[in-house]
Amino acid sequence: MFLKNSCLLGEKQQMWLKELKIAIVEKNVTTINKLLDMLPSLEDPKEIEEAIYLLKEATSLVQGLKDKTEASMIQMQKNIKFLNSATANKTAKFDITS
């Protein structure tokens, strides 16, 4: 019985690592966050090393996406300022004298 539970625990850890790999490849931040909430207890040194590597990779991915989003937002703000400066001022009243 203990051996069976031990195998199931090992399979769970392997499945978690596999899902984390897939989430990183797909750049799926939502799944990465969910997996981080369900972080298993790893005992095998090989699995721990793999998890550390994957978590570093996930951190790098999230930071890269954050930087890309920030750059996009800055560019959008510049575009909005340009568009606002390029449009003519509108008068609030109806001018019939011209």
Sequence and secondary structure as in RCSB ss.txt:
>XXXX:A:sequence
MFLKNSCLLGEKQQMWLKELKIAIVEKNVTTINKLLDMLPSLEDPKEIEEAIYLLKEATSLVQGLKDKTEASMIQ
MQKNIKFLNSATANKTAKFDITS
>XXXX:A:secstr
 HHHHHHHHHHHHHHHHHHHHHHHHHT HHHHHHHHHT     SHHHHHHHHHHHHHHHHHHHHHHHHHHHHHHH
HHHHHHHHHHHS    SS     
